[in-house]
Amino acid sequence: MQDQVIDKIEDTIGNSSIWEQFMSFLNYNIYTYTITDGSGIETGVLKVKSVLLVIIILIATTYFLRFARNLLTRKLPDEDKAKFITVFSFARWLIYLIVLLVAMDSIGINVTAVFAASAALLIGVGLALQTLFQDIISGIFILIDQSVHVGDIIEIEGKVGRVEEIKLRTTRAVTIDNRVLIIPNHLYLANSLYNWTQNGSSTREAVEIGVAYGSDVQLVKKLLLKAAKNHKLVMKYPEPYVFFTNFGDSALEFKLVFTLNDSFQGAIPKSDIRFEIDRLFRENNVSIPFPQRDIHIIKQ
């Protein structure tokens, strides 16, 4: 009984003038075109249903891009989110173009020539702006994975600076001598990046010193620890430590290790500690040697 009802409904819809008009509307020929290429002349027809299909695909692409944008930016700070959305807006039009060409090809429109021209154009632009694209893509990666933040102290290619601003193409940092360091973002992909403060603002610093052979090494250790502990910028925990690193050619070599809360200004306390070490060594008759060479002249 149910099957009979369904069949009657289908027959009614099939015989309905409204349904016929709707199907006729979908199959209406909007435009007849002719394309001439190397293989000959090709004639095609653009119908209403083809246009509606392209529109539906573009609408679906819009919702997908919106979902992807929200997914990628949900954990970004407001400032980084605005930068990412700006880049995403430019990329969105490129995606629309590609989807449109694919949709047109799927409904039977020959877009081979358009694809070939677009490919040649994109290759030419890509070669001309290769470094720029690398910088922008690297900037997007930095914004997404949050490997570098504003305020971090970074070291790249032997240069150290505090990050002041992260842009899409470059990162702006300020060195300890107040010079502005502009870092192209593609260097993050091509070089090792040291982030001094990703695990916290405190870092371990060291001062190396050599003393003359025959010196009291326990006294040297005591004086080095005293020089570090007396400085107000050296953290109490973890405590400073002294390493007896080597028996050098001209000296007994030591390394004083301590922790600073602001490593960006590390050169100042390290200099102060060296001054203090020199003063303590002089007061306790501990000598700092310099390289010496004995020259023996043999007379023939």
Wavefront OBJ file of the C-alpha trace (Angstrom):
o trace
v 0.000 0.000 0.000
v 2.787 2.412 0.925
v 4.655 1.682 -2.322
v 1.536 2.468 -4.317
v 1.167 5.837 -2.577
v 4.796 6.697 -3.309
v 4.362 5.733 -6.969
v 1.264 7.926 -7.239
v 3.147 10.866 -5.717
v 6.011 10.403 -8.152
v 3.598 10.208 -11.086
v 1.826 13.325 -9.890
v 5.112 15.232 -9.589
v 6.276 13.909 -12.942
v 3.063 14.941 -14.667
v 2.777 18.232 -12.834
v 3.104 21.308 -14.985
v 4.985 23.045 -12.144
v 7.593 20.317 -12.101
v 7.887 20.481 -15.866
v 8.303 24.222 -15.719
v 10.971 23.879 -13.027
v 12.904 21.303 -15.055
v 12.502 23.426 -18.136
v 13.883 26.384 -16.186
v 16.904 24.372 -15.060
v 17.634 23.240 -18.610
v 17.161 26.704 -20.094
v 20.075 27.696 -22.334
v 21.544 30.963 -21.139
v 24.412 31.214 -23.560
v 25.883 29.217 -26.424
v 29.632 29.627 -26.830
v 32.268 28.547 -29.304
v 35.905 27.844 -28.421
v 38.637 27.501 -31.007
v 41.841 25.708 -29.985
v 44.480 23.558 -31.624
v 42.153 20.549 -31.886
v 39.388 22.391 -33.701
v 36.178 24.234 -32.876
v 34.149 23.258 -29.814
v 30.605 24.452 -29.121
v 29.060 24.439 -25.657
v 25.868 25.504 -23.921
v 25.609 27.252 -20.573
v 22.436 26.230 -18.738
v 20.694 27.560 -15.645
v 21.412 24.409 -13.651
v 25.128 24.800 -14.360
v 25.099 28.362 -13.014
v 23.179 27.265 -9.914
v 25.709 24.478 -9.330
v 28.595 26.933 -9.473
v 26.792 29.268 -7.045
v 26.149 26.408 -4.601
v 29.837 25.399 -4.768
v 30.945 28.973 -4.081
v 28.547 29.263 -1.127
v 29.846 25.971 0.300
v 33.418 27.244 -0.180
v 32.526 30.430 1.713
v 31.249 28.514 4.726
v 34.250 26.174 4.652
v 36.711 29.081 4.572
v 34.864 30.777 7.413
v 35.056 27.597 9.480
v 38.765 27.180 8.695
v 39.502 30.803 9.635
v 37.702 30.484 12.987
v 39.476 27.205 13.693
v 42.945 28.628 13.000
v 42.433 31.907 14.874
v 40.539 30.781 17.957
v 43.678 30.619 20.145
v 45.492 33.621 18.688
v 45.755 36.949 20.540
v 43.605 39.735 19.123
v 46.566 41.511 17.504
v 47.881 38.349 15.807
v 44.344 37.366 14.835
v 43.897 40.634 12.940
v 47.145 40.068 11.033
v 46.193 36.515 10.129
v 42.717 37.550 8.943
v 44.321 40.166 6.665
v 46.473 37.536 4.955
v 43.594 35.075 4.891
v 41.431 37.623 3.072
v 43.938 37.831 0.203
v 44.346 34.048 0.066
v 40.571 33.609 0.039
v 40.217 35.256 -3.380
v 42.864 32.961 -4.820
v 40.966 29.964 -3.442
v 37.723 31.310 -4.922
v 39.395 31.602 -8.322
v 40.690 28.042 -8.215
v 37.319 26.664 -7.057
v 35.522 28.638 -9.763
v 37.779 27.275 -12.497
v 37.391 23.717 -11.225
v 33.593 24.119 -11.017
v 33.427 25.510 -14.539
v 35.508 22.626 -15.828
v 33.231 20.132 -14.044
v 30.119 21.463 -15.805
v 31.719 21.087 -19.210
v 33.232 24.490 -19.912
v 36.683 24.176 -21.439
v 38.995 26.177 -19.195
v 42.252 24.593 -20.331
v 43.504 27.839 -21.772
v 42.615 29.694 -18.586
v 44.400 27.086 -16.473
v 47.491 27.318 -18.680
v 47.567 31.121 -18.522
v 46.997 31.111 -14.756
v 49.740 28.557 -14.202
v 52.226 30.553 -16.261
v 51.273 33.757 -14.442
v 51.537 32.161 -10.988
v 54.920 30.613 -11.807
v 56.264 33.947 -12.998
v 54.957 35.809 -9.968
v 56.184 33.062 -7.650
v 59.730 33.223 -9.016
v 59.790 37.011 -8.827
v 58.379 37.171 -5.299
v 59.776 33.926 -3.896
v 61.443 35.497 -0.853
v 58.386 37.637 -0.117
v 56.128 34.590 -0.158
v 58.561 32.733 2.107
v 58.509 35.613 4.594
v 54.701 35.790 4.615
v 54.243 32.031 4.958
v 56.814 31.942 7.758
v 55.004 34.809 9.462
v 51.753 32.830 9.317
v 53.500 29.805 10.847
v 54.871 31.983 13.655
v 51.402 33.364 14.399
v 49.816 29.904 14.383
v 52.342 27.821 16.361
v 53.234 30.679 18.750
v 56.945 29.788 18.732
v 57.887 33.448 19.245
v 55.987 36.048 21.270
v 56.399 39.763 21.771
v 58.810 40.242 24.679
v 60.799 37.055 24.027
v 64.577 37.246 23.853
v 65.749 35.425 20.752
v 69.085 34.616 19.178
v 69.397 33.974 15.449
v 72.535 34.000 13.313
v 74.521 35.165 16.346
v 72.328 38.229 16.918
v 70.357 38.670 20.146
v 67.354 40.913 20.594
v 64.090 41.368 22.460
v 61.074 40.944 20.171
v 59.067 44.155 19.943
v 56.703 43.417 17.055
v 55.876 40.440 14.825
v 54.672 41.422 11.373
v 53.659 39.228 8.463
v 56.945 39.713 6.598
v 59.437 40.682 9.291
v 60.018 40.528 13.028
v 61.240 43.666 14.778
v 63.610 43.236 17.712
v 65.779 45.594 19.779
v 69.329 44.619 20.720
v 70.982 45.344 24.056
v 72.678 48.421 22.577
v 69.229 49.765 21.538
v 69.649 49.040 17.861
v 66.623 47.892 15.870
v 67.055 44.424 14.383
v 64.781 43.628 11.417
v 64.587 39.858 10.879
v 62.969 38.488 7.681
v 60.591 35.764 8.809
v 61.942 33.163 6.373
v 65.140 33.008 8.440
v 63.141 31.144 11.111
v 62.723 28.257 8.666
v 66.287 28.315 7.354
v 68.185 28.739 10.656
v 68.167 27.480 14.216
v 66.317 29.880 16.506
v 67.230 30.149 20.184
v 64.412 31.446 22.344
v 66.041 32.412 25.627
v 62.806 33.061 27.471
v 60.350 30.440 26.208
v 60.907 28.419 29.396
v 60.817 31.542 31.564
v 62.641 34.823 31.874
v 65.560 33.451 33.917
v 68.657 32.049 32.205
v 71.955 30.546 33.307
v 74.976 32.740 32.675
v 78.677 32.096 33.196
v 81.966 33.871 33.770
v 85.207 32.029 32.989
v 88.464 32.753 34.799
v 91.928 31.273 35.009
v 94.319 31.329 38.006
v 97.998 30.566 38.288
v 99.220 27.054 38.931
v 99.845 26.513 42.647
v 96.812 28.582 43.707
v 94.522 27.288 46.470
v 91.616 25.968 44.379
v 89.256 25.845 47.361
v 89.963 29.492 48.081
v 89.378 30.316 44.421
v 86.015 28.526 44.550
v 85.042 30.416 47.719
v 85.955 33.802 46.245
v 84.102 33.144 42.990
v 80.927 32.151 44.844
v 81.234 35.235 47.032
v 81.535 37.499 43.981
v 78.357 36.031 42.488
v 76.279 35.971 45.679
v 77.124 39.579 46.501
v 75.533 40.858 43.284
v 71.927 41.950 43.716
v 70.820 40.753 40.285
v 72.011 37.170 40.774
v 69.177 34.905 41.895
v 69.563 33.055 45.184
v 67.989 29.918 43.735
v 69.340 28.006 41.986
v 72.554 28.829 43.803
v 75.698 29.825 41.908
v 78.152 27.019 41.231
v 81.800 26.771 40.314
v 83.187 24.273 37.790
v 86.878 23.379 37.644
v 86.911 23.011 33.879
v 90.483 22.282 32.851
v 94.207 22.308 33.483
v 95.107 24.827 30.825
v 98.417 25.629 29.210
v 98.996 28.644 31.414
v 96.295 28.505 34.102
v 93.859 26.469 36.147
v 90.549 27.187 34.424
v 87.285 27.752 36.340
v 83.736 28.562 35.310
v 81.354 30.470 37.577
v 77.710 29.705 36.733
v 74.806 31.754 38.086
v 71.185 32.585 37.254
v 69.813 35.954 36.159
v 66.173 36.968 35.994
v 66.750 39.261 33.002
v 69.285 37.725 30.657
v 68.824 40.543 28.141
v 70.791 42.781 30.515
v 73.228 39.984 31.345
v 76.314 41.871 30.158
v 76.040 44.377 33.040
v 76.027 41.945 36.014
v 78.684 39.791 34.326
v 80.911 42.841 34.045
v 80.244 43.759 37.700
v 81.101 40.212 38.803
v 84.404 40.339 36.893
v 85.278 43.586 38.689
v 84.442 41.943 42.013
v 86.487 38.833 41.195
v 89.502 40.976 40.362
v 89.159 42.865 43.664
v 88.781 39.700 45.747
v 91.715 38.004 44.041
v 93.944 40.997 44.713
v 92.946 41.061 48.396
v 93.676 37.322 48.757
v 96.849 37.244 46.608
v 95.341 35.027 43.932
v 97.033 35.814 40.646
v 95.481 35.688 37.197
v 98.205 34.548 34.785
v 98.751 35.498 31.191
v 100.131 33.253 28.449
v 103.896 32.854 28.676
v 106.409 31.240 26.361
v 109.989 30.264 27.114
v 112.351 30.801 24.209
v 115.595 28.835 24.156
v 118.285 30.120 21.768
v 120.768 27.472 20.723
v 124.098 28.795 19.504
v 125.705 26.789 16.737
l 1 2 3 4 5 6 7 8 9 10 11 12 13 14 15 16 17 18 19 20 21 22 23 24 25 26 27 28 29 30 31 32 33 34 35 36 37 38 39 40 41 42 43 44 45 46 47 48 49 50 51 52 53 54 55 56 57 58 59 60 61 62 63 64 65 66 67 68 69 70 71 72 73 74 75 76 77 78 79 80 81 82 83 84 85 86 87 88 89 90 91 92 93 94 95 96 97 98 99 100 101 102 103 104 105 106 107 108 109 110 111 112 113 114 115 116 117 118 119 120 121 122 123 124 125 126 127 128 129 130 131 132 133 134 135 136 137 138 139 140 141 142 143 144 145 146 147 148 149 150 151 152 153 154 155 156 157 158 159 160 161 162 163 164 165 166 167 168 169 170 171 172 173 174 175 176 177 178 179 180 181 182 183 184 185 186 187 188 189 190 191 192 193 194 195 196 197 198 199 200 201 202 203 204 205 206 207 208 209 210 211 212 213 214 215 216 217 218 219 220 221 222 223 224 225 226 227 228 229 230 231 232 233 234 235 236 237 238 239 240 241 242 243 244 245 246 247 248 249 250 251 252 253 254 255 256 257 258 259 260 261 262 263 264 265 266 267 268 269 270 271 272 273 274 275 276 277 278 279 280 281 282 283 284 285 286 287 288 289 290 291 292 293 294 295 296 297 298 299 300
